[in-house]
Amino acid sequence: MLVNNDSLGFLLCSLQWFNIFPLIPQEINLHIRAPAHQPGGSNGITLSCDVASEGDEVTWKFSGEEIDEDNPFEMKKIGPNLLLKDVGTPMLGEYTCWSRGKSMSTYLLLQAEEEEEFDYFLTCRANSYNCTFSCTWNDTKYKLVRLGLGREGGDLCSWVSSTSDKQDGKLHFELHHSLSPYSEESTMLELTAEAIGNDTFLRRIKKFYLHDIIQPDSPQIVKCQELEHYLSVTVRPPCSWSSPDSFFPLEHQVEYRLRDDGQVKCSKPSQLPKKISSLRARSRDLLVQSRWSKWSEWANVKCCLKTNKNQQTSPKSQIKRIEFNN
């Protein structure tokens, strides 16, 4: 396959136990071929050198040191190429071929990581049904990480590097998709992650529907009214949520603190006890029962009675508005 490397750049030739990465400059097309033989076989692995013309003198280096005929490993030059036999852990590292004073080809030989729980170090979240979602990489032992997004059974889209440097030991990614927010999902998204550590390589694939990773941002508490027997809170979706609200309904939950004894309880926004000192809210997609959003900030409750001087009302029908002081 012909691959265009548009990021930091490491490309995979898959093997059963080890993986080879040709390291190439940006915006260079490279034809990747998986070696026909596995490590430990009679023919081993062959690394090719992209010489300018046939017959050019070639020098191979391993981890910066020139490889000679008396090397302690099973490394042998065959023309401009390098044959690696009986590959083991001591042979992991960087291989570079030189010709005419320039580096012509560079490879990383890495050991494949054992299977482990993918969700432990990669989590993804969409705060709406719009065209982007974010992922966070939690494992700090890998130096280079990239993600690629596609559809199940389809082609992989371009690779995406982290959107920022490590924050609290984590890497953050923003990915774009072409799903319509108004139609039902029929095909799963397929997220491919590749990572390089110290002489190790990790490649995992994660499949999911967009609605599986939906988690709205924290909602907005815009109004609280004191009625005859209870409080009624008006909660609005966050600005980042998809619209219209009628097509993307949210379920809201309010957590409140009682004024008398400080107990914390939960309720629907439509019917809260009167004697509360503070409250906060969270939301989730009503139709797919998504993950709850994070709680909004606690808001202090202050009562102030507002009446219309020109209108006579009975005490039972008076409405008190609640002011919020964060």
C-alpha positions as CSV (number, residue, x, y, z in Angstrom):
1,M,0.0,0.0,0.0
2,L,1.1,3.6,-0.6
3,V,1.1,5.7,2.5
4,N,1.5,9.4,3.0
5,N,3.0,10.2,6.3
6,D,1.5,13.6,7.3
7,S,2.5,13.6,11.0
8,L,5.5,12.8,13.2
9,G,5.7,9.6,11.3
10,F,6.1,6.0,12.0
11,L,4.7,3.4,9.7
12,L,4.0,-0.3,10.4
13,C,5.3,-3.4,8.8
14,S,3.5,-6.0,10.9
15,L,5.2,-9.2,12.1
16,Q,4.2,-11.8,14.6
17,W,6.6,-10.9,17.4
18,F,8.4,-7.7,16.2
19,N,7.5,-4.6,14.2
20,I,9.6,-2.6,11.9
21,F,9.0,1.2,11.4
22,P,10.7,3.0,8.5
23,L,11.2,6.5,9.8
24,I,10.7,9.0,7.0
25,P,10.5,12.8,6.6
26,Q,7.2,14.5,6.3
27,E,5.3,14.5,2.9
28,I,7.2,11.5,1.5
29,N,5.4,8.6,-0.1
30,L,6.7,5.2,0.9
31,H,5.8,1.7,-0.4
32,I,5.5,-0.5,2.7
33,R,6.0,-4.3,2.4
34,A,5.5,-6.7,5.2
35,P,8.5,-9.1,5.3
36,A,7.6,-12.6,4.0
37,H,9.4,-14.5,6.9
38,Q,9.0,-14.3,10.6
39,P,11.9,-13.6,13.0
40,G,13.7,-16.8,13.9
41,G,13.2,-18.4,10.5
42,S,16.0,-19.4,8.1
43,N,15.8,-16.1,6.2
44,G,15.0,-13.7,9.0
45,I,14.2,-10.0,8.2
46,T,15.6,-7.9,5.4
47,L,15.9,-4.2,5.7
48,S,16.2,-2.4,2.4
49,C,18.3,0.7,1.7
50,D,17.0,3.3,-0.8
51,V,20.2,4.0,-2.6
52,A,20.3,6.6,-5.3
53,S,21.8,4.2,-7.9
54,E,22.8,0.6,-8.1
55,G,26.4,0.0,-7.0
56,D,26.5,2.8,-4.5
57,E,28.6,2.0,-1.4
58,V,26.4,1.5,1.6
59,T,27.1,1.5,5.4
60,W,24.6,0.3,8.0
61,K,24.5,1.5,11.6
62,F,22.8,0.0,14.6
63,S,22.0,2.5,17.4
64,G,24.5,4.9,15.9
65,E,27.4,2.3,15.7
66,E,28.6,1.0,12.3
67,I,27.8,-2.7,11.7
68,D,30.8,-4.7,10.6
69,E,31.3,-8.3,9.6
70,D,32.4,-9.3,13.1
71,N,29.2,-8.0,14.8
72,P,28.0,-10.2,17.8
73,F,24.5,-10.5,16.3
74,E,23.2,-12.3,13.2
75,M,23.4,-9.2,10.9
76,K,24.7,-9.6,7.4
77,K,24.9,-7.2,4.4
78,I,23.5,-8.5,1.2
79,G,24.2,-5.9,-1.5
80,P,22.7,-2.6,-0.2
81,N,20.3,-4.4,2.2
82,L,20.7,-5.8,5.7
83,L,19.6,-9.3,6.8
84,L,18.7,-9.9,10.4
85,K,18.7,-13.5,11.6
86,D,17.3,-14.9,14.8
87,V,16.0,-11.6,16.0
88,G,16.0,-11.2,19.8
89,T,15.7,-8.4,22.3
90,P,19.3,-7.2,22.1
91,M,18.7,-6.4,18.4
92,L,15.9,-4.0,19.1
93,G,16.5,-0.4,18.2
94,E,17.3,1.9,15.3
95,Y,18.9,0.8,12.0
96,T,20.1,3.4,9.5
97,C,21.8,2.9,6.1
98,W,24.2,5.6,4.8
99,S,25.3,6.3,1.3
100,R,27.2,9.3,-0.2
101,G,27.5,10.8,3.3
102,K,23.7,10.9,3.7
103,S,21.1,8.8,5.7
104,M,19.1,7.0,3.1
105,S,16.7,4.8,5.2
106,T,16.0,4.5,8.9
107,Y,14.1,1.8,10.7
108,L,13.0,1.1,14.2
109,L,12.8,-2.6,15.2
110,L,10.4,-2.8,18.2
111,Q,8.9,-5.6,20.2
112,A,5.1,-5.9,20.1
113,E,3.3,-5.3,23.4
114,E,1.3,-8.0,25.1
115,E,-2.5,-7.7,25.0
116,E,-3.9,-5.5,27.7
117,E,-7.1,-3.6,28.5
118,F,-7.4,-0.8,25.9
119,D,-9.9,1.2,27.8
120,Y,-7.4,1.7,30.6
121,F,-5.2,4.1,28.7
122,L,-7.5,5.5,26.0
123,T,-10.8,7.1,26.7
124,C,-13.0,9.0,24.3
125,R,-15.9,11.5,24.8
126,A,-18.3,13.4,22.6
127,N,-20.0,16.4,24.2
128,S,-22.6,16.4,21.4
129,Y,-23.6,14.8,18.1
130,N,-21.6,17.4,16.1
131,C,-18.7,16.5,13.9
132,T,-15.9,16.2,16.5
133,F,-15.0,14.2,19.7
134,S,-12.0,14.1,21.9
135,C,-9.8,11.3,23.2
136,T,-7.3,11.2,26.1
137,W,-4.2,8.9,26.3
138,N,-3.4,8.1,29.9
139,D,-0.3,5.9,29.7
140,T,3.0,7.9,30.1
141,K,5.4,5.1,29.1
142,Y,5.0,5.8,25.3
143,K,7.0,8.5,23.6
144,L,5.0,8.8,20.4
145,V,1.2,8.2,20.0
146,R,-1.1,8.7,17.1
147,L,-4.8,7.9,16.4
148,G,-6.5,7.1,13.1
149,L,-10.3,7.1,12.6
150,G,-12.4,5.2,10.1
151,R,-15.6,3.2,9.7
152,E,-15.8,-0.5,10.5
153,G,-14.8,-2.4,7.3
154,G,-13.7,0.8,5.6
155,D,-10.5,2.7,5.0
156,L,-8.6,4.4,7.7
157,C,-8.6,8.2,7.6
158,S,-5.5,10.3,8.1
159,W,-3.5,10.0,11.3
160,V,-4.0,12.5,14.1
161,S,-1.3,13.6,16.6
162,S,-2.0,15.0,20.0
163,T,-3.4,18.5,20.1
164,S,-1.2,19.6,22.9
165,D,1.8,18.6,25.0
166,K,1.4,16.3,27.9
167,Q,-0.9,17.7,30.5
168,D,-0.8,16.0,33.9
169,G,0.9,13.1,32.1
170,K,-1.8,12.7,29.5
171,L,-2.1,13.3,25.7
172,H,-5.2,14.9,24.2
173,F,-6.6,14.3,20.7
174,E,-9.4,15.9,18.7
175,L,-10.9,13.7,15.9
176,H,-13.4,14.6,13.2
177,H,-16.1,12.4,11.7
178,S,-18.7,12.7,9.0
179,L,-21.7,11.1,10.7
180,S,-25.0,12.9,10.3
181,P,-26.5,13.8,13.7
182,Y,-30.0,13.4,12.4
183,S,-29.8,9.8,11.1
184,E,-29.5,6.5,13.0
185,E,-26.0,5.0,13.1
186,S,-25.7,1.8,11.1
187,T,-21.9,1.4,11.1
188,M,-19.5,1.5,14.0
189,L,-16.6,3.9,14.2
190,E,-13.2,2.2,14.2
191,L,-10.4,4.0,16.1
192,T,-6.8,2.7,15.6
193,A,-4.1,3.7,18.1
194,E,-0.3,3.2,17.6
195,A,2.3,4.0,20.2
196,I,6.0,3.7,20.5
197,G,7.8,3.2,23.9
198,N,11.3,2.1,24.8
199,D,11.9,-0.7,22.3
200,T,8.2,-1.5,22.3
201,F,5.3,-1.0,20.0
202,L,1.6,-1.0,20.8
203,R,-1.3,-1.2,18.2
204,R,-4.9,-1.5,19.2
205,I,-8.3,-1.0,17.5
206,K,-11.4,0.2,19.3
207,K,-14.9,0.0,17.8
208,F,-17.9,1.9,19.0
209,Y,-20.9,3.9,18.0
210,L,-20.8,7.7,18.5
211,H,-23.7,7.5,21.0
212,D,-21.6,5.1,23.1
213,I,-19.2,7.9,24.0
214,I,-21.7,10.8,24.4
215,Q,-21.3,12.7,27.6
216,P,-22.7,16.3,27.6
217,D,-21.0,19.2,29.2
218,S,-22.4,20.5,32.5
219,P,-25.8,22.2,32.1
220,Q,-26.9,25.7,33.1
221,I,-29.2,26.4,36.0
222,V,-31.0,29.6,34.8
223,K,-34.0,30.0,37.2
224,C,-35.5,28.6,40.4
225,Q,-39.0,29.4,41.5
226,E,-40.6,28.9,44.9
227,L,-44.1,27.6,44.5
228,E,-46.6,26.8,47.2
229,H,-45.2,23.5,48.4
230,Y,-41.8,23.1,46.6
231,L,-39.2,24.7,44.4
232,S,-39.1,24.3,40.6
233,V,-35.7,24.6,38.9
234,T,-35.2,25.4,35.2
235,V,-32.1,23.7,33.7
236,R,-30.9,24.4,30.2
237,P,-28.6,22.3,28.0
238,P,-25.0,23.5,27.7
239,C,-24.1,25.7,24.8
240,S,-22.1,22.9,23.2
241,W,-25.1,20.5,23.0
242,S,-26.7,19.7,19.7
243,S,-29.9,21.5,18.6
244,P,-32.8,21.6,18.4
245,D,-33.5,20.5,22.0
246,S,-36.7,18.7,20.9
247,F,-34.7,16.4,18.7
248,F,-31.8,16.0,21.2
249,P,-33.6,15.9,24.6
250,L,-31.6,15.8,27.8
251,E,-32.6,14.4,31.2
252,H,-31.6,16.6,34.1
253,Q,-30.9,15.8,37.7
254,V,-30.4,18.2,40.6
255,E,-28.4,17.6,43.7
256,Y,-29.1,19.9,46.6
257,R,-28.0,20.6,50.2
258,L,-30.5,21.0,52.9
259,R,-30.3,24.2,54.9
260,D,-31.1,22.7,58.3
261,D,-28.8,19.7,58.6
262,G,-26.5,19.9,55.5
263,Q,-27.7,16.6,54.0
264,V,-27.1,16.2,50.3
265,K,-29.9,14.6,48.2
266,C,-30.9,14.2,44.5
267,S,-34.1,15.0,42.7
268,K,-35.7,15.9,39.4
269,P,-35.6,19.6,38.7
270,S,-39.4,20.0,38.8
271,Q,-39.9,19.3,42.5
272,L,-37.4,20.2,45.2
273,P,-37.9,20.9,48.9
274,K,-38.0,24.6,49.8
275,K,-35.4,24.7,52.6
276,I,-32.2,24.2,50.6
277,S,-29.0,26.2,50.8
278,S,-27.3,25.3,47.5
279,L,-27.7,23.1,44.4
280,R,-26.1,21.9,41.2
281,A,-27.2,20.0,38.1
282,R,-26.0,17.4,35.6
283,S,-27.5,16.0,32.4
284,R,-27.5,13.0,30.1
285,D,-29.0,12.1,26.7
286,L,-32.6,11.0,27.4
287,L,-32.9,8.7,24.5
288,V,-29.7,6.6,24.7
289,Q,-29.1,6.9,28.4
290,S,-25.6,8.3,27.9
291,R,-23.1,8.9,30.7
292,W,-24.0,11.7,33.0
293,S,-22.3,15.0,32.5
294,K,-20.1,16.4,35.2
295,W,-21.9,18.3,37.9
296,S,-22.2,22.1,37.5
297,E,-20.7,24.3,40.1
298,W,-22.5,24.5,43.4
299,A,-24.8,27.6,43.4
300,N,-25.9,29.2,46.7
301,V,-29.7,29.8,47.0
302,K,-30.9,33.2,48.1
303,C,-34.6,34.0,48.4
304,C,-36.1,37.3,47.4
305,L,-39.9,37.8,47.2
306,K,-41.0,39.7,44.1
307,T,-44.6,40.9,43.9
308,N,-46.5,43.0,41.5
309,K,-47.7,46.1,43.4
310,N,-50.6,46.6,41.0
311,Q,-51.9,43.1,41.3
312,Q,-53.6,41.5,44.3
313,T,-52.6,37.9,44.8
314,S,-53.2,35.4,47.6
315,P,-50.2,34.2,49.6
316,K,-50.7,30.7,48.2
317,S,-50.1,31.9,44.6
318,Q,-47.1,34.1,45.3
319,I,-44.0,33.1,43.5
320,K,-40.5,33.6,44.9
321,R,-37.5,33.7,42.6
322,I,-34.2,32.3,43.8
323,E,-30.9,34.1,43.2
324,F,-27.7,32.2,42.7
325,N,-24.4,33.3,44.2
326,N,-21.5,31.1,43.1
